């Protein structure tokens, strides 16, 4: 993608490069590999970004955002990917924070936003349930009003990083009358509250990222409800558009594709140089073209947010194409690694580092077209909201 930078943009790019060169150490790069994270390293990195004033580019400037232009955000994301810097954990900074600063009370903003900005708390998302994943409106976790508290009972599943979380933002059912979406509320729940239990889910990539979360008569203060009772679906839709935009991962896919091309050009891959194989290079070219088109779409979405709006239905387009491209890059990398691709054995690497990273990303990425709302559901959203069908 050819973007003409102004002298100011070039100066900003040099500033970002210098900052990342100094602060993105090998330790920081190890904070996130495949799907698993090291919480201590990730918090350390996010605090470094916060000290620099760069941890929340999309927040309004008056509450901690950067006030960057669209081009500056584009430069920052690409330079972070190029340096190997891990993405921030999205649940606090990119997901629940926009809901709080858009729909929360002044007291809630004062209470929660500073700790999110400073990475003093770790958040997770309580949306999916057994039988209520892509059809999220079918959720059954109940919150019954008891004085100035809700009593929450139910179960959430596929809860990423719940084992490390201090707080969870949850969709809960507060009414069974009328449309299913009309009886849902948005609660913030302290994970240390009695009755909250986290159980590990073993996954195919042999990493601990997913969990079940059980609520047994968990008492949650009414003051922890965002907005109005039974209006949580409205707030959740805004959060999901931010989540789906973040899932696209354009900068990360560009870096992954670059590393794949460099790897394929090495003589040690297979018999000769894989980059000389016209069939393989044609596959790379196709992904590269798709990625370029996605990049322009992402820039349009960023423009909408920068103008004071929220990502619209285009977030579903980003989610679909972004996750498909992520999977395509990981599949081509596995193909390039050949028989070295079966590298994970009880968390240890067999073979070279490229194979280990490729295998970890491939296995974790199998779920990328499902989480954040399955791609099939996103196509329905596009058909309804964009095409008017």
C-alpha positions in Angstrom: 0.0 0.0 0.0 1.5 3.3 -1.1 0.7 6.2 1.3 2.4 9.5 0.8 3.5 10.7 4.2 3.9 14.4 5.1 7.2 15.6 6.7 5.3 15.7 10.0 4.2 12.0 9.5 7.8 11.0 8.6 9.1 12.8 11.8 6.4 10.9 13.8 7.4 7.6 12.2 11.0 8.2 13.2 9.9 9.0 16.8 7.8 5.7 16.9 10.7 3.7 15.5 13.1 5.1 18.1 10.7 4.4 21.0 10.1 0.9 19.9 13.8 0.2 19.2 14.6 1.2 22.8 11.6 -0.5 24.6 10.6 -3.6 22.6 13.1 -6.0 24.1 13.2 -9.8 23.6 11.4 -10.1 26.9 8.6 -7.9 25.7 8.3 -9.9 22.5 7.8 -13.0 24.5 4.8 -11.5 26.3 2.5 -12.9 23.6 3.1 -15.9 21.4 0.3 -17.6 19.5 -2.6 -17.3 21.8 -1.0 -17.5 25.3 0.3 -14.4 27.1 2.5 -13.7 30.0 0.4 -11.3 32.2 3.4 -9.8 34.0 5.2 -9.0 30.7 2.1 -7.7 29.0 1.2 -5.4 32.0 4.9 -4.2 32.0 4.6 -3.4 28.2 1.3 -1.6 28.6 2.6 0.5 31.4 5.5 1.5 29.2 3.1 2.6 26.5 1.0 4.4 29.1 4.0 6.3 30.4 4.7 7.4 26.8 1.0 8.4 26.4 0.5 5.9 23.6 -1.5 3.0 25.2 -5.0 4.1 24.0 -4.8 5.7 20.6 -8.6 5.4 20.0 -9.7 6.9 23.3 -10.9 10.6 23.2 -7.8 12.8 23.9 -9.5 14.4 26.9 -9.5 11.1 28.8 -6.2 9.7 27.9 -6.2 9.2 24.1 -3.4 10.4 21.9 -5.3 12.7 19.6 -3.4 11.2 16.6 -4.5 11.6 13.0 -5.6 8.5 11.0 -2.2 8.4 9.4 -0.4 8.5 12.7 -2.5 5.6 14.0 -1.7 3.7 10.8 2.0 4.4 11.2 2.0 3.3 14.9 0.2 0.0 14.2 2.5 -0.9 11.4 5.7 0.0 13.3 4.5 -2.0 16.3 4.0 -5.0 14.1 7.4 -4.5 12.4 9.2 -4.3 15.7 7.5 -7.4 17.1 5.7 -5.5 19.8 2.7 -7.4 21.2 -0.7 -5.9 20.8 -2.3 -4.7 24.0 -4.8 -7.0 25.7 -8.0 -5.7 24.2 -10.6 -6.5 26.8 -10.0 -3.4 28.9 -8.5 -0.8 26.7 -10.3 -1.6 23.4 -13.5 -3.2 24.5 -15.1 -2.4 27.8 -13.5 1.1 28.1 -15.3 2.5 25.0 -18.6 1.2 26.6 -17.8 2.9 29.9 -16.7 6.2 28.5 -19.7 6.3 26.1 -22.5 4.9 28.3 -21.2 4.9 31.8 -22.0 7.3 34.6 -19.5 10.0 35.7 -18.8 7.9 38.8 -18.2 4.8 36.7 -15.8 6.7 34.5 -13.8 8.0 37.4 -13.8 4.6 39.1 -12.8 2.4 36.2 -11.1 4.3 33.4 -7.9 5.4 35.2 -7.1 1.8 36.2 -7.8 0.5 32.7 -5.6 3.2 31.2 -2.8 2.4 33.6 -3.2 -1.4 33.3 -3.7 -1.7 37.0 -6.6 -4.2 36.4 -7.0 -7.2 34.0 -10.4 -7.6 32.3 -12.1 -10.5 30.6 -15.3 -10.8 28.6 -18.4 -12.8 29.8 -20.5 -13.1 26.7 -20.7 -16.7 25.3 -22.5 -19.5 27.1 -23.2 -23.1 26.3 -26.0 -22.8 23.8 -25.5 -19.1 23.3 -22.4 -18.3 21.3 -23.1 -17.0 17.8 -26.8 -16.7 18.9 -25.8 -14.5 21.8 -29.3 -13.3 22.5 -30.1 -16.8 23.8 -28.0 -16.3 26.9 -29.4 -17.6 30.1 -27.2 -16.3 32.9 -29.6 -14.5 35.2 -29.3 -11.4 37.4 -32.1 -11.0 39.8 -32.6 -7.7 41.7 -32.3 -8.0 45.5 -32.2 -4.6 47.1 -29.2 -2.7 45.9 -27.5 -5.8 44.4 -28.1 -8.2 41.6 -27.8 -11.9 42.4 -26.1 -13.6 39.4 -26.4 -17.3 38.6 -25.2 -19.0 35.4 -22.2 -19.9 33.3 -20.0 -18.3 30.7 -17.7 -20.2 28.4 -14.7 -19.6 26.1 -13.7 -16.8 28.5 -10.2 -15.7 27.3 -7.6 -15.1 30.1 -10.2 -15.3 32.9 -7.6 -17.2 34.9 -5.7 -13.9 35.3 -8.6 -11.4 35.3 -9.5 -9.0 38.1 -12.8 -8.0 36.6 -15.3 -9.4 34.0 -17.8 -7.5 32.0 -20.9 -9.6 31.5 -24.1 -9.8 29.6 -26.8 -11.1 31.9 -30.6 -11.7 31.6 -32.6 -9.4 33.8 -35.9 -10.0 32.1 -37.6 -12.8 30.1 -40.4 -10.7 28.7 -40.6 -9.5 25.1 -37.8 -9.8 22.6 -34.8 -11.8 23.9 -32.5 -8.8 23.2 -34.7 -6.5 25.3 -34.1 -8.3 28.6 -30.3 -8.2 28.7 -28.2 -5.9 31.0 -24.5 -5.1 31.1 -22.7 -5.8 34.4 -19.2 -5.2 35.7 -18.3 -8.0 38.1 -15.3 -8.3 40.4 -13.7 -11.7 39.9 -12.9 -11.9 43.6 -16.6 -11.9 44.6 -17.7 -15.0 46.5 -19.4 -17.5 44.1 -17.2 -16.8 41.0 -15.4 -19.9 39.9 -13.0 -20.3 36.9 -12.3 -23.7 35.3 -9.6 -24.2 32.7 -10.5 -25.4 29.1 -7.8 -27.5 27.4 -7.5 -26.6 23.8 -5.8 -28.1 20.7 -2.9 -25.7 20.8 -1.9 -26.9 24.3 -2.0 -23.4 25.8 -4.2 -22.1 28.6 -6.1 -19.2 27.1 -9.8 -20.3 27.5 -12.0 -21.0 30.5 -15.4 -21.6 31.9 -16.7 -19.1 34.5 -19.5 -20.1 36.9 -21.6 -17.7 39.0 -23.3 -19.1 42.1 -25.4 -16.5 43.9 -22.8 -13.8 43.1 -23.9 -10.5 44.5 -23.1 -7.5 42.3 -23.9 -3.9 43.3 -26.4 -2.2 41.1 -24.0 0.6 40.7 -21.9 -1.8 38.6 -24.5 -1.9 35.9 -23.7 0.1 32.8 -26.6 2.3 31.6 -30.2 1.2 31.9 -31.5 -2.1 32.9 -32.5 -4.3 29.9 -30.5 -2.1 27.5 -27.3 -4.1 27.6 -27.8 -5.4 24.1 -27.4 -1.9 22.7 -24.1 -1.3 24.6 -22.9 -4.8 23.6 -23.3 -4.1 19.9 -21.1 -1.0 20.2 -18.5 -3.1 22.0 -18.6 -5.9 19.4 -18.0 -3.5 16.6 -14.8 -2.3 18.4 -13.8 -5.9 19.0 -14.4 -7.0 15.4 -12.3 -4.1 14.1 -9.5 -5.0 16.4 -9.7 -8.7 15.4 -8.9 -7.8 11.8 -5.2 -7.6 12.6 -4.0 -6.0 9.4 -0.6 -4.9 10.6 0.1 -8.3 12.1 -0.9 -10.1 8.9 1.4 -7.8 6.9 4.3 -8.7 9.2 3.5 -12.4 9.1 3.4 -12.3 5.3 6.7 -10.5 5.2 8.3 -13.1 7.4 6.8 -15.9 5.3 8.3 -14.4 2.1 11.7 -14.1 3.8 11.5 -17.7 5.1 10.5 -19.0 1.7 13.5 -17.4 0.1 15.9 -19.3 2.3 17.7 -22.3 0.6 17.3 -24.5 3.7 13.5 -24.7 3.1 12.8 -27.9 1.2 14.8 -28.8 -1.9 16.0 -25.5 -3.2 14.3 -22.1 -2.7 10.5 -22.3 -2.2 10.1 -18.7 -3.4 11.1 -19.9 -6.9 8.0 -22.1 -7.0 5.4 -20.3 -9.1 2.5 -22.1 -7.5 3.6 -21.1 -4.0 4.4 -17.5 -5.0 0.9 -17.2 -6.6 -0.7 -18.2 -3.3 1.3 -15.5 -1.6 0.4 -12.9 -4.2 -3.3 -13.7 -3.8 -3.2 -13.2 0.0 -1.2 -10.0 -0.5 -3.8 -8.5 -2.8 -6.6 -9.4 -0.4 -4.6 -7.9 2.5 -4.1 -4.6 0.6 -7.9 -4.3 -0.1 -8.6 -5.0 3.6 -6.1 -2.3 4.7 -8.0 0.4 2.8 -11.2 -0.8 4.4 -9.6 -0.6 7.8 -8.5 3.0 7.2 -12.1 3.9 6.3 -13.2 2.4 9.6 -10.5 4.3 11.5 -11.6 7.5 9.8 -15.2 6.9 11.1 -13.9 6.5 14.7 -11.6 9.5 14.4 -14.6 11.6 13.3 -16.3 10.8 16.6 -18.3 7.8 15.6 -18.1 4.1 16.3 -17.2 1.4 13.8 -20.3 0.5 11.8 -21.2 -2.6 9.8 -17.8 -2.4 8.1 -16.4 -3.9 11.3 -18.0 -7.2 10.2 -16.3 -7.0 6.8 -13.0 -6.4 8.6 -13.6 -9.3 10.9 -14.4 -11.7 8.1 -11.6 -10.9 5.7 -9.1 -10.2 8.5 -9.5 -13.6 10.1 -9.6 -15.4 6.8 -6.3 -13.7 5.8 -4.8 -14.6 9.2 -5.6 -18.2 8.6 -4.4 -18.1 5.0 -1.0 -16.7 6.2 -0.6 -19.3 8.9 -1.6 -22.1 6.5 1.0 -21.0 3.9 3.6 -20.7 6.7 2.8 -24.3 7.8 3.1 -25.4 4.2 6.5 -23.7 3.9 7.7 -25.4 7.1 6.8 -28.8 5.7 7.4 -31.7 8.1 8.8 -29.4 10.7 5.3 -27.9 11.3 4.3 -30.6 13.9 6.4 -28.8 16.5 4.4 -28.5 19.7 4.8 -31.3 22.2 3.7 -30.5 25.7 4.6 -26.9 25.1 8.1 -27.5 23.8 9.3 -26.8 20.3 10.6 -29.5 18.0 12.6 -28.0 15.1 13.2 -24.3 14.3 11.7 -21.2 15.9 9.8 -20.3 12.7 8.0 -23.7 12.8 7.1 -23.3 16.5 5.6 -19.8 16.0 3.8 -21.0 12.9 2.3 -24.0 14.6 1.2 -22.0 17.6 -0.5 -19.4 15.5 -2.0 -21.9 13.1 -3.7 -23.9 16.0 -4.8 -20.8 17.9 -6.0 -19.2 14.7 -8.5 -22.0 13.9 -10.9 -20.2 16.2 -10.4 -16.7 14.8 -13.3 -17.1 12.3 -15.5 -18.0 15.3 -14.7 -15.7 18.2 -16.0 -12.2 18.2 -19.1 -13.5 16.3 -18.7 -16.3 13.8 -18.1 -15.2 10.2 -21.4 -16.8 9.1 -23.2 -14.4 11.5 -21.1 -11.5 10.2 -22.3 -12.2 6.7 -25.9 -12.0 7.9 -25.1 -8.6 9.5 -23.6 -7.3 6.3 -26.6 -8.6 4.3 -29.0 -6.7 6.6 -27.1 -3.6 7.5 -25.1 -2.9 4.3 -27.1 -4.6 1.5 -30.6 -4.1 3.1 -31.6 -7.7 2.5 
